[in-house]
Amino acid sequence: MHGSNNDFFILDEKNLEKNITEDELSTLARAVCDRQHGLHGGADGILFVTSGHTGVAGKMRVINADGSEASMCGNGIRTVARYLNEKSGLDEFKVETMYADLEVKKSENFAPDVPAFDAEISPVSFDAADLKMHIGNKAKLIDDLIPELSKTLKFSAVAVPNPHLITFVSHDVLIGSELGKIASYLNNGENPIFPDGVNVSFVEIQEPKQIFVRTYERGVGYTNACGTAMSASSLMYVLLHPEQCGTEQLISVFNPGGMVKTCVHQRENGSYWMSLIGNATFVAEVKLAQAAALKGDFKHVVWNETGEQKAYEKFAAEVQGGSHK
Ligand SMILES: N[C@@H](CCC[C@H](N)C(=O)O)C(=O)O
């Protein structure tokens, strides 16, 4: 499945041949997601679906391509929402994630045969402790320089709740090599600023209420799109450019894999949350033996295409023609 071509394998615990250990889940993610030797060209991660606690339709765990676990995945939760919607028949329900039970609902199709879902992205925090960010004794970072990374770019850090570092750039910087340089350093596991890594996004404002987000993800690398990054970027856009866009206004967020819509909300207590609305595309139904998959042996995989990708590609080509990419 994918959201904006940010692709995943959904693995439902109910379909396992036998219980999987934490180490095996991580090994499986590395094996199936590998872009060279993985399953059908690999993926950005595994979304592990379990039943969850009372009051939710299911629980989503996010295992990155490198086997690490993330607290949230914005594009992923829409595909899990669709998966659970088709299993339960419910159009609106909650999904348990690492830190919160999040509201999801079926949305209007983005285009013919391009089903879409709307997901709550929350909780939001700017605190260095939540971000596991160490920049001197700074408690937060909003539109500020990090001289070790760049003499000119100003960064903002926000957890939604996975950590994001965001900077607004020109078109040339957006498509240049600086994102890769900065993000690979911050995700090398040795740097003192984000020792646990961080998702890094370069954002171009294309016109009022329209941005383009390019992301290098922790645990993955360059991705077609990152839903939490697009939500975090929308929040920073509203906070830093209130003259262009406020809360409760729809934002078109373009990315290398397509386009989503976001909306920033503020609760009475001042805290923020975002709606992330975008496609939830099922590419194929896949069957493979558990033991073979763990060894990275995909010779006997059964891969049945749904046929949905064609409609998505038509939609993506149309919307990308409409962005200023
Ligand atoms: N692609 C996701 C985010 C996945 C997790 C991320 N790599 C992390 O480690 O925080 C999204 O759509 O939000």
The ligand as an ORCA input file, in Angstrom:
! r2SCAN-3c Opt
* xyz 0 1
  N       6.711      8.014      6.471
  C       6.148      8.316      7.702
  C       7.055      8.480      8.883
  C       7.751      7.170      9.238
  C       8.570      7.269     10.482
  C       9.829      8.058     10.341
  N      10.763      7.471      9.424
  C      10.477      8.185     11.744
  O      11.421      7.438     12.050
  O      10.011      9.043     12.507
  C       5.042      9.332      7.617
  O       4.338      9.312      6.591
  O       4.791     10.068      8.565
*
